[in-house]
Amino acid sequence: MTTQQLTQQIQKKKSFLCIGLDVDLNKIPQHLLQEEDPIFAFNKAIIDATHHLCVAYKPNTAFYEAYGLKGWKALEKTINYINQNHPEIFTIADAKRGDIGNTSSMYAKAFFEDLAFDSVTVAPYMGKDSVEPFLAFENKHTILLALTSNQGAFDFQTKMIDEKEVYKHVLETSKTWQNSENLMYVVGATKAEFLADIRQIIPNSFLLVPGVGAQGGNLQDVCKYGMNDRVGLLINSSRGIIYASNQDDFAQAAAKKAEALQQEMKVILK
């Protein structure tokens, strides 16, 4: 999917909502545990109830890898279901990969070719040759961890080097990499006050913004400082939507939470 197609979907749906599919078997409704594949059954119900309200889904791969082969098969079934039934929706493998070049190439093939995701999250710590293998895939997107929403972000990302924060060095350096037009960036919603400076460095890039909802990020602040002339934002909410209820009405409850965010976005887009 191209960023132009993504922007068109944002305008069509009046939404820039991304829903995180982070499935924990201890949190899903108990009746689903009787299903042959509880993880996929949960995801399918969430997708069926919310696909008209969001423009992206983001499974965090750790929540699937934790269940071994069954979890990986559930991830494969989930991405196939989205691609077959809702091909207009942007898909993000939240895998946070990043390794030496030939290993990164294999990670890229796994997510872009085998699983057919539109994008994957990647850590920049190992530098250019660990990221460029992902960037080589046409119409696929690499979402670089720039400034994350966790407390530990302050351990390194905001440290000063040559009178500039490390995350700014990451942003500026990444623009010099081959096929950098395929880059998007993760910026946590709990760091909304940094967005104005970030937009000075990458004014045209899409930002994936986790942390709205359960982590306390504010949608209005994120949009005030982070939105560009083609929106340029994907606001992710995971727990706040998918675990709105653990009863039989879980999918309907998730849809209500998603719709509330989508309606806020609709007003902002006006």
N, C-alpha and C positions, 0 to 999 in steps of 0.2 A: 504494500500500500504506500502511495506517495503522501507527502505532507499536504499536498493540495487536496487529495481525496479525503484526508482526515479533516481538514478545515471545512470542506463541504458538508461532511457529516455533522460537524459541530453546529453549523448554521442551520442545517435541516432539522436536527433534533432539539435545537435550542439548549444544548447541553455540552459540557466538556468534562463530564463525569467518567471516571475510571473506577471500576469495582474490583477490589482485590479478592481473589478466590483463595483464601488461606484456610484450608479445611482442617480442623482439629476434631478428631472423632470423639473427644471428650466434651465437645461443645455443641455438636449437631443434635437434632431431635432424636431421641432414643429409638423411635419406631423405625428410623432409617437403617439402624444397625442390623435389621433383619434382611435388608436387601443384599443381593449378590455382590454389588459394588456400592457400598454406602457413600463413598466420596463422590463418585460420579452421579449418583442419584440426587445427592444434595446440590451439586453444581448445576445439574440439568434443571432442577426446580428453580434455583436462583436465576439462571439465565432466562428461562421461559418467562419469569415474572418481571424481569428488569431490562431486557434487551432493548426495549423502545425508549428507555430513559438514560442510557449511557452510550458512550462512543468507544469505550475500551474495557477490556477485562485483563486483570493482572494476576495470574496464579503465582504465588511465591513457591518456587520449586522445593524448598526445604520441607514444606508441609506435605509433599508427596514422596520425596526421597525417604522421609522418616518411616514410611510404611513399606519400604522395600519394593519388590517387583509389583505388588498389587497397587501401590501408590503411583508408581511410574505409569502403569497401564491406565489408571484412572486419569492421570494428567493427559495421556495420549488421547483417550476417549473424549475428554473435555475439550481439548483444542480442536479435535476433529469435528465435534458437535458444533462448536462456534463457527468454524470455517465453512462447514456445509450448510448450516441453517441461517447464519448471519454473517456473510462474508464482508459486509460493510463495516464490521466492528474491528477496531485495531486491537491486536493481541500483544501482550507483553509477557515474556518469560522473565520473571523476577528471580534471576539465578545468581547475580552478582559474581560473575566469573571474571577471570583475568589471570593469565599465566604466560609462559614463554610462547613464542610465535606459533610453533607447530601444534602445541596443545590448544591454544586459542583457536586455531583453524578447525580443530576437531570439535571444540565446544560450539563454534559457529555453525558447523555442518549439522550438529545434533539439533540445535534449536531452529535454524533457518530452513534446513532441507528435510530432515527426518520428521520433525514436529510441525514445521511450517508456521512458526510464529512470525509476526511482523517485526518484532524487536526483542532485544534482550538487554538486561542491565549488566554493566561491566564496571569493575573497579579499575581506577587509573594508576594505581600505585606503582605498577611495573613498567609504565610508560608506553611509548609509541608502538613498539613492535609487539606488545601484548594486546593492543586495541585494534590496530589496522587490519588484522585478519577478519575481524567482524565487519569493519567498514567496507570491505571489498565486495560485499553482497549487494547487488542492485535492488533498489526499492525495499531494502531492509534497513532497520535503524538500530543503532547502538546507543543505549541510554547510559551515559557516564555518571557515576556517583560524584557529584560536585560538592554539595553541602547538605549533609544528611540531618534528619530530624532527631537523632538520638543524642543523649547528653554527652556521650564520648566523642561527638564531633569536635568538641573543643580541645581534645587531646592533641590533634594534629591540624585539622582543616583550617582553623582560624589563627594558627601560629604565624608570626611575622617572619618573612625572609626578605631581605633587601627592602624593608619598609612596605611590604605587601603581603597580605594573607596567602597561605598556601593554596586555598581553594581558588583564588584569583590567578595564581600561577598555572594551576591545572586548566582553568578555562581558557586562558590565553594561549598556552602551549598546545592544547587540543585543536585549536583552530588551524594550526600549521600541519596537521596530520593529513595523509592522503585520504581523499573522499570524506573530509570532515563535514561536508554538507549532509552526510547521513547521521550526524550526531544529534542526540537529544541529551538532556541533562536532568539528574535528580536534584531537586532543591526542596528541603523539608519545609512544610507549612509553618512549623514552629520557628523558622528562621526568616519570617516574612520581611523583617526590617532590612535584611541583606539584599532583597530582590532588586531594589533600585540600582545598586552597584553592579549586580550581576547582569542586569539588562544593558548597562553601559558596555559590557564586554561582549555579550551574545544577544544582541537586540532581536534577532530574527528566529532564533532556535525555539523549538518546543521544550517546555519544562514539564517534567513529571513531578507532581507535588504531593507526596504522602503526608499524613499527619493531620488532615482535617477530620474532625470527629473525635474518635476515642483518644487521640494524642493531644487534643486541645488546640489545633491550628485554626485560624480564623479565615474563612473564605473571603470576606470583604477585604481584609488586609492583603491577602495574596493577590487578589485581582487588581487592587489599587496600585501595587508596586510591580507586579509581574506580567500583567496582560500586555500584549502588543497588538498591532493593527490587524492581525489575523487570529487573535485570541492567544495562541501560542502556549496554552496551558492544558494539562490533563490533571485534574484534581482527583486524587485517589482516596477512597474510603473503603476500608475492609471490614473490620470488626463491627463498626457502627451500623453497617448495613446488613451483612450476612448473618449476624447473630442478634438481630433485633428481637427475635423470639426463638425459643427452643421447643415450641409446641407444634401442633399440626399446621398452624397458620404461619410457619416460619417464612415461606416464600412471599406471602401476601404482606407480612410485616416488613420484610426486606424491601419490597416494592414501595411501600409507604415511605420508608426512610430515604430511598433513592429518589423518589418523586419530590420529596421536600427539598433535597439538594438541587435537583434539576430545576425546580421552580425558582429557587434563588438565582441560579445561573441564567435562567430565561430573563429575569428582571435585569441582571447585570449586562446581558448581551444587548439589551435595548439601548 
